[in-house]
Amino acid sequence: MGNHLPVAVRRRRLERLLTLADASAQAFRRRHLGRLMPVLWEERKRGLWQGLTPNYLRVYTRADDDLTNKLLPTRLLALQDEGLSGEPEPAAIPLT
């Protein structure tokens, strides 16, 4: 078992991989900016509704209405946390 890399080398490689994974995820989210996508709204936390697109992008919005379990066309507007902020289309008919 003497073929193991030193801990410092493994740690540096891990940091590079995590940085690359973060950049890749951000680029993926950025490619969806401006698109209109269906979002299944799940729950409201700390004043923000959270939902998912069909390709599992996390989307956040503010709304007074109860969006629980509603599938609504939503415009993806900006990067936010580990997801995107979005705005459900006005007068959208639920897709469900």
Protein Blocks (a to p, Z undefined) as FASTA:
>chain_A
ZZbccfklmmmmmmmmmmmmmmmmmmmmmmmgoiacddddfbdcehiacdddfkopacdd
ddfbdcehiacddddfbdchjbccddddehiacfZZ
